[in-house]
Amino acid sequence: MTSNKQLMATTLMALGMAAASGIVTAADDKPEMEKCGGIVKAGMNDCGANGHACAGQAKVDNDPKEWIKLPKGTCDKIAGGVVIDAEDMKMN
């Protein structure tokens, strides 16, 4: 009976270590992001555009110059979404 308990404890420890290493690996695999404009609701933008430098300052819904970060490839799937590159991000 004692060796059975030891086997169970060893198995549980191995499963716990495997699960913990999977969590760490998943956190390291962050998706590549892109800036997507034209889909942001007023006050919900991620950062500077349209002459301001702070998140949450979009004045109107769906402004093509206001953006949020999305996983790469997602913006092209959204009606009205436009991928914004670094050149487009120069503040007015």
C-alpha positions in Angstrom: 0.0 0.0 0.0 2.9 2.4 0.8 4.5 2.0 -2.6 1.0 2.7 -4.2 0.8 6.0 -2.3 4.4 6.9 -3.4 3.5 6.1 -7.0 0.4 8.3 -6.8 2.3 11.2 -5.2 5.1 10.9 -7.8 2.5 10.9 -10.6 0.6 13.9 -9.2 3.9 15.8 -8.8 4.9 15.0 -12.4 1.5 16.1 -13.7 1.7 19.3 -11.7 5.1 20.1 -13.0 4.0 19.4 -16.6 1.0 21.7 -16.2 3.1 24.5 -14.7 5.6 24.3 -17.5 2.8 24.5 -20.0 1.5 27.7 -18.4 4.9 29.3 -18.6 5.3 28.3 -22.3 1.8 29.6 -23.2 2.6 33.0 -21.6 5.8 33.3 -23.7 3.9 32.7 -27.0 2.3 36.2 -27.3 0.6 36.7 -30.7 2.1 39.3 -33.0 -0.1 42.5 -32.8 -1.1 45.2 -35.3 -2.9 48.5 -35.1 -6.4 48.5 -36.4 -8.2 51.8 -37.2 -11.7 52.7 -38.1 -13.4 50.3 -35.7 -12.9 52.0 -32.3 -15.8 53.3 -30.2 -15.5 56.8 -28.8 -13.3 56.8 -25.7 -12.0 53.3 -26.3 -8.8 53.8 -28.4 -5.5 52.3 -27.3 -3.1 55.3 -27.7 -2.1 58.5 -29.4 -3.6 59.6 -32.7 -5.5 62.7 -34.1 -3.2 65.1 -32.2 -3.5 63.5 -28.7 -1.1 61.1 -27.0 -3.3 59.2 -24.6 -5.6 56.2 -24.7 -9.3 56.7 -24.3 -9.5 60.1 -26.0 -11.2 59.1 -29.3 -14.0 61.7 -29.8 -16.3 59.7 -32.2 -17.0 56.1 -33.1 -15.2 54.6 -36.1 -12.7 57.4 -36.7 -10.2 55.9 -39.3 -7.3 57.5 -37.4 -8.1 56.0 -34.0 -6.9 52.5 -33.4 -6.7 49.5 -31.1 -4.2 46.7 -31.1 -5.4 43.3 -32.3 -3.7 40.0 -33.1 -2.2 40.2 -36.6 -4.6 39.3 -39.3 -7.7 40.1 -37.3 -8.2 43.7 -38.6 -8.6 42.5 -42.2 -11.5 40.3 -41.1 -13.5 43.3 -39.5 -15.8 45.4 -41.7 -14.4 48.9 -41.7 -11.0 47.8 -40.1 -7.9 49.3 -41.6 -4.4 48.2 -40.7 -2.4 51.2 -39.6 1.4 51.1 -40.1 4.1 53.3 -38.5 4.0 55.9 -41.3 0.3 56.4 -40.8 0.8 57.0 -37.0 2.5 60.4 -37.2 0.5 62.8 -35.0 -1.0 65.9 -36.7 
